[in-house]
Amino acid sequence: MKKLVLAMALSGLLGASPALTQTAMIDGTVTKVDASASKITIRHGPIKKFEMDDGMTMVFAVKDKSLLDKAKSGDKIKFDAENVNGQFTVTKIEKAK
């Protein structure tokens, strides 16, 4: 246990492994917005921070329902997501340029 805590502390000081962090926004295309369920379906490329090496289409929860106002089906977007209590949750959405 002490080794684990030390390793976690060192990774925080030295910076976590690039394979475990992803600072760039994720490219995607919105395929469905379900405002009543606070969910969005996105076809996206690899998401390294979730150890997803292949693109796929997934349903994400949204952190803030107002994020759904920024996208509609067919929109190309850039987004960020986190694993919140075991559920992939979109935390930021921007229209792709």
MMTF fields as JSON, N, C-alpha, C and O atoms, coordinates in Angstrom:
{
  "mmtfVersion": "1.0.0",
  "mmtfProducer": "UNKNOWN",
  "numBonds": 387,
  "numAtoms": 388,
  "numGroups": 97,
  "numChains": 1,
  "numModels": 1,
  "chainsPerModel": [1],
  "groupsPerChain": [97],
  "chainIdList": ["A"],
  "bondAtomList": [4, 2, 8, 6, 12, 10, 16, 14, 20, 18, 24, 22, 28, 26, 32, 30, 36, 34, 40, 38, 44, 42, 48, 46, 52, 50, 56, 54, 60, 58, 64, 62, 68, 66, 72, 70, 76, 74, 80, 78, 84, 82, 88, 86, 92, 90, 96, 94, 100, 98, 104, 102, 108, 106, 112, 110, 116, 114, 120, 118, 124, 122, 128, 126, 132, 130, 136, 134, 140, 138, 144, 142, 148, 146, 152, 150, 156, 154, 160, 158, 164, 162, 168, 166, 172, 170, 176, 174, 180, 178, 184, 182, 188, 186, 192, 190, 196, 194, 200, 198, 204, 202, 208, 206, 212, 210, 216, 214, 220, 218, 224, 222, 228, 226, 232, 230, 236, 234, 240, 238, 244, 242, 248, 246, 252, 250, 256, 254, 260, 258, 264, 262, 268, 266, 272, 270, 276, 274, 280, 278, 284, 282, 288, 286, 292, 290, 296, 294, 300, 298, 304, 302, 308, 306, 312, 310, 316, 314, 320, 318, 324, 322, 328, 326, 332, 330, 336, 334, 340, 338, 344, 342, 348, 346, 352, 350, 356, 354, 360, 358, 364, 362, 368, 366, 372, 370, 376, 374, 380, 378, 384, 382],
  "bondOrderList": [1, 1, 1, 1, 1, 1, 1, 1, 1, 1, 1, 1, 1, 1, 1, 1, 1, 1, 1, 1, 1, 1, 1, 1, 1, 1, 1, 1, 1, 1, 1, 1, 1, 1, 1, 1, 1, 1, 1, 1, 1, 1, 1, 1, 1, 1, 1, 1, 1, 1, 1, 1, 1, 1, 1, 1, 1, 1, 1, 1, 1, 1, 1, 1, 1, 1, 1, 1, 1, 1, 1, 1, 1, 1, 1, 1, 1, 1, 1, 1, 1, 1, 1, 1, 1, 1, 1, 1, 1, 1, 1, 1, 1, 1, 1, 1],
  "groupList": [{"groupName": "MET", "atomNameList": ["N", "CA", "C", "O"], "elementList": ["N", "C", "C", "O"], "formalChargeList": [0, 0, 0, 0], "bondAtomList": [1, 0, 2, 1, 3, 2], "bondOrderList": [1, 1, 2], "singleLetterCode": "M", "chemCompType": "L-PEPTIDE LINKING"}, {"groupName": "LYS", "atomNameList": ["N", "CA", "C", "O"], "elementList": ["N", "C", "C", "O"], "formalChargeList": [0, 0, 0, 0], "bondAtomList": [1, 0, 2, 1, 3, 2], "bondOrderList": [1, 1, 2], "singleLetterCode": "K", "chemCompType": "L-PEPTIDE LINKING"}, {"groupName": "LEU", "atomNameList": ["N", "CA", "C", "O"], "elementList": ["N", "C", "C", "O"], "formalChargeList": [0, 0, 0, 0], "bondAtomList": [1, 0, 2, 1, 3, 2], "bondOrderList": [1, 1, 2], "singleLetterCode": "L", "chemCompType": "L-PEPTIDE LINKING"}, {"groupName": "VAL", "atomNameList": ["N", "CA", "C", "O"], "elementList": ["N", "C", "C", "O"], "formalChargeList": [0, 0, 0, 0], "bondAtomList": [1, 0, 2, 1, 3, 2], "bondOrderList": [1, 1, 2], "singleLetterCode": "V", "chemCompType": "L-PEPTIDE LINKING"}, {"groupName": "ALA", "atomNameList": ["N", "CA", "C", "O"], "elementList": ["N", "C", "C", "O"], "formalChargeList": [0, 0, 0, 0], "bondAtomList": [1, 0, 2, 1, 3, 2], "bondOrderList": [1, 1, 2], "singleLetterCode": "A", "chemCompType": "L-PEPTIDE LINKING"}, {"groupName": "SER", "atomNameList": ["N", "CA", "C", "O"], "elementList": ["N", "C", "C", "O"], "formalChargeList": [0, 0, 0, 0], "bondAtomList": [1, 0, 2, 1, 3, 2], "bondOrderList": [1, 1, 2], "singleLetterCode": "S", "chemCompType": "L-PEPTIDE LINKING"}, {"groupName": "GLY", "atomNameList": ["N", "CA", "C", "O"], "elementList": ["N", "C", "C", "O"], "formalChargeList": [0, 0, 0, 0], "bondAtomList": [1, 0, 2, 1, 3, 2], "bondOrderList": [1, 1, 2], "singleLetterCode": "G", "chemCompType": "PEPTIDE LINKING"}, {"groupName": "PRO", "atomNameList": ["N", "CA", "C", "O"], "elementList": ["N", "C", "C", "O"], "formalChargeList": [0, 0, 0, 0], "bondAtomList": [1, 0, 2, 1, 3, 2], "bondOrderList": [1, 1, 2], "singleLetterCode": "P", "chemCompType": "L-PEPTIDE LINKING"}, {"groupName": "THR", "atomNameList": ["N", "CA", "C", "O"], "elementList": ["N", "C", "C", "O"], "formalChargeList": [0, 0, 0, 0], "bondAtomList": [1, 0, 2, 1, 3, 2], "bondOrderList": [1, 1, 2], "singleLetterCode": "T", "chemCompType": "L-PEPTIDE LINKING"}, {"groupName": "GLN", "atomNameList": ["N", "CA", "C", "O"], "elementList": ["N", "C", "C", "O"], "formalChargeList": [0, 0, 0, 0], "bondAtomList": [1, 0, 2, 1, 3, 2], "bondOrderList": [1, 1, 2], "singleLetterCode": "Q", "chemCompType": "L-PEPTIDE LINKING"}, {"groupName": "ILE", "atomNameList": ["N", "CA", "C", "O"], "elementList": ["N", "C", "C", "O"], "formalChargeList": [0, 0, 0, 0], "bondAtomList": [1, 0, 2, 1, 3, 2], "bondOrderList": [1, 1, 2], "singleLetterCode": "I", "chemCompType": "L-PEPTIDE LINKING"}, {"groupName": "ASP", "atomNameList": ["N", "CA", "C", "O"], "elementList": ["N", "C", "C", "O"], "formalChargeList": [0, 0, 0, 0], "bondAtomList": [1, 0, 2, 1, 3, 2], "bondOrderList": [1, 1, 2], "singleLetterCode": "D", "chemCompType": "L-PEPTIDE LINKING"}, {"groupName": "ARG", "atomNameList": ["N", "CA", "C", "O"], "elementList": ["N", "C", "C", "O"], "formalChargeList": [0, 0, 0, 0], "bondAtomList": [1, 0, 2, 1, 3, 2], "bondOrderList": [1, 1, 2], "singleLetterCode": "R", "chemCompType": "L-PEPTIDE LINKING"}, {"groupName": "HIS", "atomNameList": ["N", "CA", "C", "O"], "elementList": ["N", "C", "C", "O"], "formalChargeList": [0, 0, 0, 0], "bondAtomList": [1, 0, 2, 1, 3, 2], "bondOrderList": [1, 1, 2], "singleLetterCode": "H", "chemCompType": "L-PEPTIDE LINKING"}, {"groupName": "PHE", "atomNameList": ["N", "CA", "C", "O"], "elementList": ["N", "C", "C", "O"], "formalChargeList": [0, 0, 0, 0], "bondAtomList": [1, 0, 2, 1, 3, 2], "bondOrderList": [1, 1, 2], "singleLetterCode": "F", "chemCompType": "L-PEPTIDE LINKING"}, {"groupName": "GLU", "atomNameList": ["N", "CA", "C", "O"], "elementList": ["N", "C", "C", "O"], "formalChargeList": [0, 0, 0, 0], "bondAtomList": [1, 0, 2, 1, 3, 2], "bondOrderList": [1, 1, 2], "singleLetterCode": "E", "chemCompType": "L-PEPTIDE LINKING"}, {"groupName": "ASN", "atomNameList": ["N", "CA", "C", "O"], "elementList": ["N", "C", "C", "O"], "formalChargeList": [0, 0, 0, 0], "bondAtomList": [1, 0, 2, 1, 3, 2], "bondOrderList": [1, 1, 2], "singleLetterCode": "N", "chemCompType": "L-PEPTIDE LINKING"}],
  "groupTypeList": [0, 1, 1, 2, 3, 2, 4, 0, 4, 2, 5, 6, 2, 2, 6, 4, 5, 7, 4, 2, 8, 9, 8, 4, 0, 10, 11, 6, 8, 3, 8, 1, 3, 11, 4, 5, 4, 5, 1, 10, 8, 10, 12, 13, 6, 7, 10, 1, 1, 14, 15, 0, 11, 11, 6, 0, 8, 0, 3, 14, 4, 3, 1, 11, 1, 5, 2, 2, 11, 1, 4, 1, 5, 6, 11, 1, 10, 1, 14, 11, 4, 15, 16, 3, 16, 6, 9, 14, 8, 3, 8, 1, 10, 15, 1, 4, 1],
  "groupIdList": [1, 2, 3, 4, 5, 6, 7, 8, 9, 10, 11, 12, 13, 14, 15, 16, 17, 18, 19, 20, 21, 22, 23, 24, 25, 26, 27, 28, 29, 30, 31, 32, 33, 34, 35, 36, 37, 38, 39, 40, 41, 42, 43, 44, 45, 46, 47, 48, 49, 50, 51, 52, 53, 54, 55, 56, 57, 58, 59, 60, 61, 62, 63, 64, 65, 66, 67, 68, 69, 70, 71, 72, 73, 74, 75, 76, 77, 78, 79, 80, 81, 82, 83, 84, 85, 86, 87, 88, 89, 90, 91, 92, 93, 94, 95, 96, 97],
  "secStructList": [7, 2, 2, 2, 2, 2, 2, 2, 2, 2, 2, 2, 2, 2, 7, 7, 7, 6, 6, 6, 7, 7, 7, 1, 7, 3, 3, 3, 3, 3, 3, 3, 3, 3, 4, 4, 4, 6, 3, 3, 3, 3, 3, 3, 7, 7, 5, 4, 4, 4, 6, 5, 7, 1, 7, 3, 3, 3, 3, 3, 3, 3, 1, 1, 4, 4, 4, 4, 4, 4, 7, 7, 6, 6, 7, 3, 3, 3, 3, 3, 3, 3, 3, 3, 6, 6, 3, 3, 3, 3, 3, 3, 3, 3, 3, 7, 7],
  "xCoordList": [0.827, 0.0, 0.865, 0.575, 1.932, 2.815, 3.457, 3.633, 3.81, 4.424, 3.442, 3.821, 2.178, 1.16, 0.977, 0.898, 0.911, 0.742, 1.95, 1.798, 3.146, 4.361, 4.358, 4.701, 3.978, 3.934, 2.929, 3.196, 1.788, 0.779, 1.281, 1.054, 1.964, 2.511, 3.57, 3.581, 4.45, 5.492, 4.914, 5.396, 3.896, 3.302, 2.666, 2.651, 2.143, 1.583, 2.658, 2.44, 3.825, 4.924, 5.625, 6.013, 5.786, 6.542, 5.672, 6.181, 4.388, 3.47, 3.091, 3.953, 1.826, 1.349, 1.778, 2.123, 1.754, 2.127, 1.233, 0.024, 1.789, 0.96, -0.134, -1.173, 0.075, -0.945, -2.165, -3.258, -1.983, -3.092, -3.753, -4.809, -3.136, -3.727, -3.985, -3.293, -4.985, -5.303, -5.783, -6.859, -4.997, -5.37, -6.093, -6.846, -5.878, -6.533, -8.001, -8.383, -8.793, -10.207, -10.343, -9.48, -11.42, -11.693, -12.58, -13.57, -12.224, -13.04, -14.232, -14.106, -15.379, -16.549, -17.628, -17.553, -18.634, -19.825, -21.037, -21.177, -21.904, -23.121, -24.069, -24.353, -24.561, -25.556, -26.946, -27.951, -27.004, -28.301, -28.148, -27.153, -29.142, -29.207, -30.521, -31.587, -30.447, -31.642, -31.67, -31.202, -32.228, -32.244, -33.034, -32.656, -34.117, -34.934, -34.188, -34.482, -33.219, -32.422, -31.036, -30.235, -30.747, -29.433, -28.312, -27.296, -28.523, -27.541, -27.29, -28.141, -26.101, -25.723, -24.981, -24.135, -25.303, -24.625, -23.625, -23.963, -22.368, -21.279, -20.485, -20.114, -20.228, -19.29, -17.936, -17.782, -16.958, -15.683, -14.508, -14.657, -13.347, -12.099, -11.591, -12.324, -10.342, -9.751, -9.776, -9.625, -9.967, -9.9, -8.863, -9.173, -7.638, -6.512, -6.702, -6.323, -7.279, -7.403, -8.385, -8.372, -9.222, -10.109, -9.604, -10.301, -8.373, -7.749, -8.588, -8.653, -9.226, -9.992, -9.129, -8.95, -8.598, -7.695, -8.423, -7.826, -9.692, -10.476, -11.625, -12.118, -12.04, -13.214, -14.476, -14.473, -15.543, -16.827, -17.928, -17.658, -19.142, -20.272, -20.72, -20.967, -20.82, -21.176, -22.222, -22.337, -22.975, -23.9, -23.178, -22.669, -23.14, -22.517, -23.575, -24.533, -23.409, -24.183, -23.556, -22.455, -24.232, -23.642, -23.575, -24.482, -22.491, -22.296, -23.33, -23.885, -23.569, -24.493, -25.416, -24.953, -26.7, -27.673, -27.576, -27.939, -27.098, -26.98, -25.952, -25.976, -25.057, -24.11, -24.833, -24.329, -26.004, -26.758, -27.268, -27.603, -27.33, -27.756, -26.705, -26.997, -25.478, -24.365, -24.225, -23.367, -25.062, -24.882, -26.214, -27.154, -26.257, -27.421, -26.913, -25.742, -27.774, -27.398, -26.748, -27.261, -25.613, -24.879, -23.744, -22.88, -23.726, -22.669, -21.329, -21.244, -20.283, -18.914, -18.494, -18.633, -17.981, -17.646, -16.266, -15.659, -15.803, -14.675, -15.249, -15.99, -14.896, -15.471, -14.452, -13.436, -14.757, -13.963, -14.938, -16.109, -14.441, -15.287, -14.466, -13.238, -15.158, -14.553, -15.35, -16.51, -14.726, -15.422, -15.926, -15.142, -17.232, -17.837, -18.663, -19.717, -18.174, -18.861, -19.171, -20.253, -18.207, -18.371, -19.159, -19.411, -19.557, -20.322, -19.535, -19.104, -19.343, -18.641, -19.519, -20.656, -18.966, -19.742, -19.037, -17.871, -19.747, -19.204, -19.174, -20.164, -18.005, -17.833, -17.668, -17.779, -17.398, -17.19, -17.498, -17.153, -18.14, -18.439, -18.153, -18.528, -17.47, -17.258, -17.545, -17.286, -18.078, -18.237, -16.855, -15.979, -16.651, -15.363, -15.237, -16.228, -14.006, -13.758, -13.316, -13.062],
  "yCoordList": [-1.197, 0.0, 1.251, 2.204, 1.258, 2.419, 2.671, 3.82, 1.588, 1.741, 2.352, 3.172, 1.956, 2.496, 3.987, 4.765, 4.387, 5.798, 6.592, 7.689, 6.046, 6.712, 6.846, 7.903, 5.793, 5.83, 6.869, 7.587, 6.953, 7.936, 9.354, 10.253, 9.549, 10.869, 11.266, 12.404, 10.346, 10.638, 10.932, 11.826, 10.198, 10.458, 11.839, 12.49, 12.288, 13.626, 14.691, 15.731, 14.443, 15.393, 15.401, 16.459, 14.241, 14.111, 14.188, 14.313, 14.114, 14.096, 12.664, 11.786, 12.419, 11.064, 10.624, 11.448, 9.345, 8.76, 9.293, 9.407, 9.627, 10.13, 9.16, 9.586, 7.87, 6.887, 6.999, 6.574, 7.572, 7.647, 9.015, 9.185, 9.989, 11.321, 11.744, 11.329, 12.569, 13.101, 14.517, 14.731, 15.471, 16.852, 17.46, 18.421, 16.919, 17.443, 17.021, 15.969, 17.878, 17.555, 16.38, 16.161, 15.644, 14.453, 14.852, 15.562, 14.394, 14.664, 13.715, 12.538, 14.232, 13.379, 13.975, 15.13, 13.157, 13.579, 13.176, 12.018, 14.134, 13.858, 13.043, 13.417, 11.932, 11.139, 11.262, 11.008, 11.657, 11.809, 12.648, 12.535, 13.49, 14.257, 13.902, 14.032, 13.452, 13.11, 14.006, 13.626, 15.202, 16.188, 15.697, 15.984, 14.968, 14.517, 13.532, 13.435, 12.794, 11.847, 12.398, 11.715, 13.631, 14.255, 13.386, 13.152, 12.904, 12.032, 12.499, 13.128, 12.175, 12.499, 11.297, 10.697, 10.958, 9.85, 10.464, 11.324, 9.994, 10.563, 9.442, 8.461, 9.6, 8.736, 9.428, 10.575, 8.732, 9.376, 8.482, 7.288, 9.097, 8.374, 7.798, 7.761, 7.348, 6.776, 7.77, 8.977, 7.237, 8.049, 7.383, 6.455, 7.866, 7.235, 7.229, 6.259, 8.286, 8.33, 7.276, 6.962, 6.739, 5.638, 4.308, 3.295, 4.318, 3.137, 2.556, 1.341, 3.446, 3.054, 3.325, 4.479, 2.287, 2.438, 2.579, 2.994, 2.241, 2.312, 3.291, 3.505, 3.881, 4.735, 3.894, 2.71, 4.511, 3.828, 4.854, 6.05, 4.395, 5.254, 4.89, 3.724, 5.916, 5.692, 6.696, 7.799, 6.279, 7.184, 7.699, 6.918, 9.014, 9.658, 10.392, 10.923, 10.424, 11.334, 12.716, 12.821, 13.765, 15.1, 15.654, 15.455, 16.349, 16.92, 18.008, 18.114, 18.808, 19.929, 19.882, 19.914, 19.805, 19.652, 20.778, 20.575, 21.945, 23.061, 22.766, 23.414, 21.809, 21.407, 20.885, 21.007, 20.31, 19.744, 20.823, 20.528, 22.078, 23.186, 23.526, 24.228, 23.035, 23.37, 22.425, 22.636, 21.373, 20.385, 19.782, 19.674, 19.396, 18.667, 17.53, 17.508, 16.611, 15.456, 15.912, 16.789, 15.302, 15.627, 16.615, 16.753, 17.307, 18.287, 17.605, 16.577, 18.199, 17.791, 18.592, 19.814, 17.893, 18.543, 18.124, 17.176, 18.857, 18.466, 18.44, 19.339, 17.39, 17.275, 16.69, 16.12, 16.849, 16.212, 15.427, 15.785, 14.361, 13.498, 12.963, 12.896, 12.592, 11.99, 10.748, 10.605, 9.86, 8.703, 9.119, 9.236, 9.344, 9.792, 8.646, 8.296, 8.076, 6.952, 5.828, 5.241, 5.534, 4.431, 4.775, 3.9, 6.041, 6.444, 7.494, 8.495, 7.265, 8.233, 9.468, 9.387, 10.615, 11.848, 12.969, 13.261, 13.598, 14.73, 15.942, 16.273, 16.595, 17.757, 19.052, 20.144, 18.923, 20.109, 19.754, 18.665, 20.659, 20.485, 21.797, 22.878, 21.662, 22.8, 22.346, 21.193, 23.24, 22.931, 22.83, 23.641, 21.845, 21.69, 22.793, 23.241, 23.223, 24.29, 23.727, 24.476],
  "zCoordList": [0.0, 0.0, 0.0, -0.723, 0.81, 0.851, -0.503, -0.906, -1.213, -2.535, -3.513, -4.35, -3.413, -4.301, -4.058, -5.008, -2.801, -2.471, -2.954, -3.491, -2.766, -3.221, -4.744, -5.273, -5.441, -6.905, -7.391, -8.355, -6.734, -7.12, -6.866, -7.675, -5.74, -5.424, -6.447, -6.917, -6.79, -7.767, -9.139, -9.834, -9.535, -10.848, -10.884, -11.929, -9.756, -9.685, -9.79, -10.411, -9.186, -9.235, -10.583, -11.079, -11.17, -12.403, -13.648, -14.762, -13.46, -14.602, -14.901, -14.927, -15.125, -15.383, -16.771, -17.618, -16.991, -18.275, -19.378, -19.177, -20.544, -21.646, -22.055, -22.559, -21.851, -22.217, -21.315, -21.691, -20.118, -19.176, -19.148, -18.539, -19.804, -19.819, -21.257, -22.186, -21.407, -22.733, -22.5, -21.943, -22.921, -22.69, -23.884, -23.725, -25.065, -26.264, -26.283, -25.77, -26.889, -27.04, -28.011, -28.86, -27.876, -28.675, -29.852, -29.673, -31.059, -32.245, -32.268, -31.929, -32.666, -32.758, -33.639, -34.058, -33.908, -34.635, -33.813, -33.418, -33.561, -32.787, -33.65, -34.788, -33.114, -33.85, -33.229, -33.893, -31.939, -31.288, -30.028, -29.312, -29.764, -28.524, -27.85, -28.452, -26.598, -25.827, -24.589, -23.516, -24.764, -23.686, -22.473, -21.337, -22.695, -21.562, -20.671, -19.48, -21.234, -20.452, -20.121, -19.482, -20.552, -20.363, -20.926, -20.271, -22.176, -22.824, -24.248, -24.877, -24.739, -26.112, -26.694, -26.03, -27.925, -28.61, -29.579, -30.392, -29.469, -30.264, -30.929, -30.284, -32.237, -32.956, -32.836, -33.257, -32.263, -31.954, -32.32, -32.577, -32.333, -32.554, -31.247, -30.258, -31.229, -30.018, -28.851, -29.039, -27.657, -26.437, -25.541, -24.795, -25.626, -24.918, -23.41, -22.752, -22.843, -21.386, -20.859, -19.669, -21.725, -21.339, -21.883, -21.815, -22.431, -23.014, -24.161, -24.345, -24.922, -26.102, -27.316, -27.707, -27.909, -29.048, -30.375, -31.369, -30.4, -31.628, -31.448, -30.34, -32.567, -32.535, -32.448, -32.787, -31.995, -31.867, -31.654, -31.553, -31.588, -31.253, -29.846, -29.539, -28.99, -27.581, -27.124, -27.659, -26.125, -25.446, -24.202, -23.399, -24.057, -22.912, -22.102, -22.665, -20.797, -19.956, -20.147, -20.688, -19.715, -19.75, -18.336, -17.529, -18.053, -16.723, -16.455, -15.361, -17.481, -17.368, -18.58, -19.72, -18.336, -19.419, -20.459, -21.618, -20.063, -21.008, -22.107, -23.153, -21.893, -22.934, -24.171, -25.287, -23.972, -25.092, -26.047, -27.195, -25.575, -26.434, -27.476, -28.444, -27.286, -28.172, -29.356, -30.213, -29.421, -30.489, -30.905, -30.117, -32.175, -32.682, -33.564, -33.944, -33.88, -34.693, -35.996, -36.691, -36.311, -37.525, -37.31, -38.177, -36.168, -35.9, -35.669, -34.997, -36.24, -35.936, -34.705, -34.675, -33.693, -32.432, -31.939, -32.437, -30.959, -30.125, -28.719, -28.32, -27.965, -26.634, -25.664, -26.061, -24.387, -23.346, -22.487, -22.364, -21.899, -21.07, -19.905, -19.966, -18.862, -17.677, -17.309, -17.697, -16.565, -16.017, -14.642, -13.7, -14.523, -13.279, -12.709, -13.241, -11.631, -10.981, -11.957, -11.922, -12.832, -13.777, -15.026, -15.855, -15.179, -16.357, -17.127, -16.555, -18.438, -19.264, -19.421, -19.886, -19.021, -18.939, -19.685, -19.422, -20.619, -21.36, -20.429, -19.778, -20.384, -19.523, -20.311, -19.754, -21.626, -22.461, -23.907, -24.367, -24.622, -26.038, -26.766, -26.315, -27.92, -28.804, -30.223, -30.568, -31.052, -32.471, -33.087, -32.785, -33.944, -34.646, -35.679, -36.256, -35.903, -36.884, -38.184, -39.128]
}
